[in-house]
Amino acid sequence: MAAAVGNQYAKKAKAFEGAIKRALARFSGSSVEAGLDTIADQLVRTAALGEQWAIRELADRIEGRPAQSVTVAGDDEGGPIHMVHEVALVAIDATEGRATPQDT
């Protein structure tokens, strides 16, 4: 999905993405993929040593993040949404030029 016209954040994000990819290539001494592999190896080693944040990161990447629980509070009638529909019959008073509500 493209950024909206005039959105400068997309341009900045692309510039930062490029900088990260270049840094990964420099870090590994060869390519972006080799840099990612090196970092992934380090993450796995850290998780294997018992670091909870690394274990959680691996689980999130492999299994996906757990679904966020959402609680929707209801109104007095028990439902989360109460809808009201109202139809008004309006006639124009030709002598005054304004709308007048009709009793029906």
ChimeraX attribute file (.defattr): number of C-alpha atoms within 10 A of each C-alpha:
attribute: neighborCount
match mode: 1-to-1
recipient: residues
	/A:1	3
	/A:2	6
	/A:3	10
	/A:4	9
	/A:5	6
	/A:6	7
	/A:7	10
	/A:8	10
	/A:9	11
	/A:10	13
	/A:11	11
	/A:12	11
	/A:13	11
	/A:14	11
	/A:15	11
	/A:16	12
	/A:17	12
	/A:18	12
	/A:19	12
	/A:20	13
	/A:21	16
	/A:22	14
	/A:23	15
	/A:24	21
	/A:25	17
	/A:26	14
	/A:27	16
	/A:28	16
	/A:29	11
	/A:30	11
	/A:31	16
	/A:32	18
	/A:33	13
	/A:34	16
	/A:35	20
	/A:36	16
	/A:37	14
	/A:38	14
	/A:39	15
	/A:40	13
	/A:41	12
	/A:42	13
	/A:43	18
	/A:44	15
	/A:45	14
	/A:46	15
	/A:47	17
	/A:48	12
	/A:49	11
	/A:50	10
	/A:51	13
	/A:52	12
	/A:53	12
	/A:54	18
	/A:55	18
	/A:56	13
	/A:57	16
	/A:58	16
	/A:59	13
	/A:60	12
	/A:61	10
	/A:62	9
	/A:63	9
	/A:64	10
	/A:65	11
	/A:66	8
	/A:67	6
	/A:68	6
	/A:69	6
	/A:70	6
	/A:71	7
	/A:72	9
	/A:73	10
	/A:74	11
	/A:75	10
	/A:76	8
	/A:77	8
	/A:78	9
	/A:79	10
	/A:80	11
	/A:81	11
	/A:82	10
	/A:83	5
	/A:84	5
	/A:85	4
	/A:86	5
	/A:87	5
	/A:88	9
	/A:89	10
	/A:90	12
	/A:91	11
	/A:92	12
	/A:93	11
	/A:94	8
	/A:95	6
	/A:96	8
	/A:97	8
	/A:98	10
	/A:99	12
	/A:100	12
	/A:101	11
	/A:102	10
	/A:103	7
	/A:104	5
